[in-house]
């Protein structure tokens, strides 16, 4: 348990409430740091992660051992187990992502616009941190350094609550981060780990000290948090992602993209869950595509038209399949009658995450990109590109399917807001009631 958490529980107050108050104080200190100070701390954190590789992997092995009976009992999915696993390469990737965040431009104190209201009266709109951000997440311990690095770069304090299945790994990672903060002369309260369900219940009431809450998990988990929270919530939504193979698709290109979108990391929210195939090419495309999927260990569930084209090795898809995020080696397949039918299916069953069209017809591609309502719409590319690191954001706090504040992979920009700074020379509003005029001149 982190030092902040120990002290919070030791004084008889709620752990979450005290942690949030400490985080609020730390956030005000972080907001005053220079970009160089924040970057130096991030580079140090990357080094410390690499130096602690053995400790982190050993802690993860303990979590994996505890998870194995749960998987055998069916109370934990293989997908969740896959998200839980941390290897030596995973730790190296964590460190690289922290360094990539340090390389990004300073998101703070950027002038968004400047207006002269009158001579000697200038209004500036400038970026600033949100303040305190809480992230409640399941299974994936790599969330800790990703979120911590983005928070530090953007001058925000963070409260993290991971699932019990990753308790030892999360403790090891937050311990590295807290020691880095201390070594950098910063408050250890800038990154704190909450531990219990009681902490989460208390957290949801802390709208005075927490500015944004980000739940990362399945749809039911996000909806429960959103309904119960008094804090503004940015939901890390589910990923029911589609790949539509249009009638003008290059078959080889389509096969490569479909296999990547499904197989690269089936447990990820940006993995493809439904393959839509144009009826004009389905008899020629589907037999080989299904054969390749099944050879890779994918369970294929198809509509009646799919099963008529590929009569063996395809299970019947139900209505529920079209609205399911499998997070596993399962893919539903539907034959559609052209672009309009594909878009209609996506709008009915998609989650607004990421959608892709494979086609050589640029007109059809542009229609798809313009008409499909999702955070990410792709032409001839795998849905797996929906990722903060791959987008050049350094890392991501989460992926938002919503449309307010942030959409898609959420990086530094999503962790900042803005304030108006007005610099005057003695003006009063009364001056402008007696005939004085505003200039409202953009600077």
KOLKOLVEX-774620 format. One record per residue (C-alpha): residue in three letters; z, y, x. Coordinates in steps of 0.1 Angstrom, whole numbers, padded with zeros to 4 digits, always signed. Layout:
AlaZYX...
//
This chain:
Unk+0000+0000+0000Unk-0009+0035+0012Unk+0019+0059+0023Unk+0011+0081-0006Unk+0015+0053-0030Unk+0047+0041-0015Unk+0063+0076-0018Unk+0050+0080-0053Unk+0066+0048-0065Unk+0097+0055-0045Unk+0108+0086-0063Unk+0109+0071-0098Unk+0078+0090-0111Unk+0046+0074-0122Unk+0026+0063-0093Unk-0007+0077-0107Unk+0008+0111-0117Unk+0025+0117-0084Unk-0007+0105-0065Unk-0028+0129-0086Unk-0005+0159-0078Unk-0006+0150-0041Unk-0044+0147-0043Unk-0047+0181-0060Unk-0028+0197-0031Unk-0049+0179-0005Unk-0081+0189-0023Unk-0073+0225-0018Unk-0069+0220+0019Unk-0101+0200+0022Unk-0121+0227+0004Unk-0112+0251+0033Unk-0124+0229+0061Unk-0156+0237+0079Unk-0186+0214+0078Unk-0180+0205+0114Unk-0144+0195+0108Unk-0154+0172+0079Unk-0183+0157+0099Unk-0160+0150+0129Unk-0137+0131+0106Unk-0165+0111+0091Unk-0179+0101+0125Unk-0144+0091+0135Unk-0141+0070+0103Unk-0173+0052+0112Unk-0159+0043+0146Unk-0126+0031+0132Unk-0144+0009+0106Unk-0163-0008+0134Unk-0132-0012+0155Unk-0114-0028+0125Unk-0142-0052+0116Unk-0121-0083+0123Unk-0092-0071+0102Unk-0115-0061+0073Unk-0134-0095+0073Unk-0101-0114+0076Unk-0087-0095+0046Unk-0118-0102+0027Unk-0116-0139+0035Unk-0082-0140+0019Unk-0096-0124-0013Unk-0125-0149-0013Unk-0101-0179-0010Unk-0081-0166-0039Unk-0114-0161-0059Unk-0128-0196-0054Unk-0105-0213-0080Unk-0114-0185-0105Unk-0151-0192-0100Unk-0146-0229-0105Unk-0125-0222-0136Unk-0152-0200-0150Unk-0130-0169-0151Unk-0150-0152-0124Unk-0188-0151-0122Unk-0209-0160-0092Unk-0223-0125-0094Unk-0188-0109-0091Unk-0180-0133-0062Unk-0212-0121-0044Unk-0202-0085-0048Unk-0168-0093-0034Unk-0181-0108-0001Unk-0179-0087+0031Unk-0194-0099+0064Unk-0196-0084+0099Unk-0230-0069+0089Unk-0214-0054+0058Unk-0189-0036+0079Unk-0217-0023+0102Unk-0236-0011+0072Unk-0205+0007+0059Unk-0202+0025+0092Unk-0238+0035+0092Unk-0236+0048+0057Unk-0206+0070+0066Unk-0226+0083+0096Unk-0256+0090+0073Unk-0233+0111+0050Unk-0222+0131+0081Unk-0258+0139+0089Unk-0264+0154+0055Unk-0265+0192+0051Unk-0232+0209+0040Unk-0231+0208+0002Unk-0204+0235+0000Unk-0207+0273-0001Unk-0244+0272-0007Unk-0257+0303-0025Unk-0276+0291-0056Unk-0285+0326-0065Unk-0274+0362-0060Unk-0278+0392-0083Unk-0271+0429-0079Unk-0255+0439-0112Unk-0253+0475-0100Unk-0251+0494-0067Unk-0221+0479-0049Unk-0216+0452-0075Unk-0230+0418-0064Unk-0227+0385-0082Unk-0231+0353-0062Unk-0233+0317-0076Unk-0220+0294-0049Unk-0213+0256-0047Unk-0178+0243-0044Unk-0160+0209-0047Unk-0150+0194-0081Unk-0114+0189-0067Unk-0100+0155-0075Unk-0122+0126-0083Unk-0109+0092-0095Unk-0130+0060-0093Unk-0120+0028-0110Unk-0142-0001-0099Unk-0145-0039-0100Unk-0151-0064-0072Unk-0172-0044-0047Unk-0149-0032-0018Unk-0177-0014-0001Unk-0172+0013-0028Unk-0141+0025-0008Unk-0159+0039+0023Unk-0190+0050+0003Unk-0169+0071-0021Unk-0144+0082+0005Unk-0172+0095+0028Unk-0190+0114+0000Unk-0157+0128-0012Unk-0147+0141+0023Unk-0181+0156+0030Unk-0180+0174-0003Unk-0144+0186+0001Unk-0129+0164-0027Unk-0098+0143-0028Unk-0101+0108-0043Unk-0080+0083-0062Unk-0094+0048-0060Unk-0084+0018-0082Unk-0101-0015-0073Unk-0099-0048-0090Unk-0072-0073-0081Unk-0099-0097-0068Unk-0105-0073-0038Unk-0069-0062-0032Unk-0066-0073+0004Unk-0100-0059+0014Unk-0094-0026-0004Unk-0060-0023+0014Unk-0076-0028+0048Unk-0104-0003+0041Unk-0082+0024+0027Unk-0057+0019+0056Unk-0085+0026+0081Unk-0095+0057+0061Unk-0060+0071+0058Unk-0053+0067+0095Unk-0086+0085+0102Unk-0075+0114+0080Unk-0042+0116+0099Unk-0059+0114+0133Unk-0082+0142+0122Unk-0052+0164+0112Unk-0059+0161+0075Unk-0037+0151+0046Unk-0035+0114+0040Unk-0032+0123+0003Unk-0069+0131+0003Unk-0076+0094-0002Unk-0052+0072-0022Unk-0053+0037-0036Unk-0038+0030-0070Unk-0026-0005-0076Unk-0016-0015-0111Unk-0029-0014-0147Unk+0000+0009-0155Unk-0014+0033-0129Unk-0048+0032-0146Unk-0032+0039-0181Unk-0014+0068-0166Unk-0044+0081-0148Unk-0064+0084-0180Unk-0040+0111-0192Unk-0041+0132-0161Unk-0067+0158-0171Unk-0047+0186-0155Unk-0049+0171-0120Unk-0080+0149-0120Unk-0114+0166-0125Unk-0137+0136-0129Unk-0133+0099-0136Unk-0160+0074-0126Unk-0156+0039-0139Unk-0178+0013-0121Unk-0182-0020-0138Unk-0198-0037-0168Unk-0206-0019-0201Unk-0175-0030-0219Unk-0153-0018-0190Unk-0170+0016-0189Unk-0168+0020-0226Unk-0131+0012-0227Unk-0123+0037-0200Unk-0145+0064-0217Unk-0128+0059-0250Unk-0093+0061-0236Unk-0096+0089-0210Unk-0087+0125-0215Unk-0106+0132-0182Unk-0143+0139-0182Unk-0160+0105-0175Unk-0192+0098-0157Unk-0200+0062-0165Unk-0216+0039-0139Unk-0237+0022-0166Unk-0251-0012-0168Unk-0285-0020-0154Unk-0309-0037-0179Unk-0340-0029-0157Unk-0375-0039-0165Unk-0407-0046-0145Unk-0438-0042-0166Unk-0470-0058-0151Unk-0498-0039-0167Unk-0533-0052-0174Unk-0546-0034-0143Unk-0520-0047-0119Unk-0528-0063-0086Unk-0514-0098-0089Unk-0502-0102-0053Unk-0485-0068-0054Unk-0469-0076-0087Unk-0456-0109-0076Unk-0440-0094-0044Unk-0423-0066-0064Unk-0410-0089-0092Unk-0395-0113-0066Unk-0379-0085-0047Unk-0365-0069-0078Unk-0349-0101-0090Unk-0340-0119-0057Unk-0331-0092-0032Unk-0296-0089-0047Unk-0294-0104-0082Unk-0258-0091-0087Unk-0268-0054-0083Unk-0272-0031-0113Unk-0307-0022-0101Unk-0320-0058-0101Unk-0347-0066-0127Unk-0334-0085-0158Unk-0366-0085-0179Unk-0402-0090-0169Unk-0428-0076-0193Unk-0464-0089-0189Unk-0495-0075-0205Unk-0511-0100-0229Unk-0545-0093-0214Unk-0534-0109-0181Unk-0505-0131-0191Unk-0525-0164-0191Unk-0537-0158-0155Unk-0506-0141-0141Unk-0476-0160-0157Unk-0481-0196-0145Unk-0480-0187-0108Unk-0453-0160-0113Unk-0430-0185-0131Unk-0436-0211-0105Unk-0426-0187-0077Unk-0395-0176-0097Unk-0384-0212-0103Unk-0390-0222-0067Unk-0366-0194-0057Unk-0339-0208-0080Unk-0344-0184-0109Unk-0338-0196-0145Unk-0366-0182-0166Unk-0361-0175-0203Unk-0393-0166-0222Unk-0406-0154-0255Unk-0427-0178-0276Unk-0459-0165-0262Unk-0446-0170-0226Unk-0436-0206-0234Unk-0470-0212-0249Unk-0487-0202-0216Unk-0461-0220-0194Unk-0449-0249-0216Unk-0425-0265-0191Unk-0397-0250-0171Unk-0391-0220-0194Unk-0361-0219-0217Unk-0364-0200-0250Unk-0352-0164-0249Unk-0331-0152-0277Unk-0327-0116-0291Unk-0295-0114-0270Unk-0314-0120-0238Unk-0334-0088-0241Unk-0302-0067-0241Unk-0283-0087-0214Unk-0276-0076-0178Unk-0274-0111-0162Unk-0264-0100-0126Unk-0275-0135-0117Unk-0306-0156-0110Unk-0318-0154-0145Unk-0349-0135-0157Unk-0361-0130-0193Unk-0399-0128-0197Unk-0418-0112-0226Unk-0456-0109-0233Unk-0464-0074-0247Unk-0495-0060-0263Unk-0502-0031-0239Unk-0484+0000-0226Unk-0472+0013-0260Unk-0455-0021-0267Unk-0439-0022-0232Unk-0425+0013-0235Unk-0412+0006-0270Unk-0394-0026-0258Unk-0379-0007-0229Unk-0366+0021-0252Unk-0351-0005-0276Unk-0334-0027-0251Unk-0331-0008-0218Unk-0300+0009-0205Unk-0317+0040-0191Unk-0311+0028-0155Unk-0344+0020-0137Unk-0378+0009-0150Unk-0410+0000-0131Unk-0447-0004-0139Unk-0471-0023-0117Unk-0507-0011-0122Unk-0537+0002-0104Unk-0545+0025-0134Unk-0530+0059-0124Unk-0534+0072-0160Unk-0513+0043-0174Unk-0488+0049-0145Unk-0484+0086-0153Unk-0479+0079-0190Unk-0452+0054-0181Unk-0435+0078-0157Unk-0436+0106-0182Unk-0427+0087-0214Unk-0401+0062-0203Unk-0366+0076-0208Unk-0346+0064-0178Unk-0328+0078-0147Unk-0355+0062-0125Unk-0391+0054-0134Unk-0412+0037-0107Unk-0449+0030-0101Unk-0457+0000-0079Unk-0422-0003-0064Unk-0392-0025-0068Unk-0363-0014-0090Unk-0340-0022-0061Unk-0349+0013-0046Unk-0325+0028-0071Unk-0297+0034-0045Unk-0281+0065-0030Unk-0286+0054+0006Unk-0323+0045-0001Unk-0328+0079-0018Unk-0315+0097+0013Unk-0282+0107-0003Unk-0262+0090+0024Unk-0243+0068-0001Unk-0235+0069-0038Unk-0204+0073-0059Unk-0221+0054-0086Unk-0253+0054-0108Unk-0252+0074-0140Unk-0274+0064-0169Unk-0263+0096-0188Unk-0280+0129-0187Unk-0252+0154-0182Unk-0239+0166-0148Unk-0255+0138-0128Unk-0282+0112-0134Unk-0292+0082-0114Unk-0276+0076-0080Unk-0249+0102-0076Unk-0243+0116-0042Unk-0230+0149-0028Unk-0246+0171-0055Unk-0228+0152-0082Unk-0195+0159-0065Unk-0199+0196-0064Unk-0199+0223-0091Unk-0202+0261-0086Unk-0183+0293-0090Unk-0193+0329-0095Unk-0181+0353-0068Unk-0183+0390-0078Unk-0179+0416-0050Unk-0175+0451-0063Unk-0165+0486-0051Unk-0142+0498-0078Unk-0163+0493-0109Unk-0148+0488-0144Unk-0164+0475-0176Unk-0155+0509-0192Unk-0180+0526-0168Unk-0208+0507-0186Unk-0196+0517-0221Unk-0201+0554-0212Unk-0237+0553-0202Unk-0239+0536-0168Unk-0266+0509-0166Unk-0268+0475-0150Unk-0296+0469-0125Unk-0296+0431-0127Unk-0317+0429-0096Unk-0322+0394-0080Unk-0314+0394-0043
//
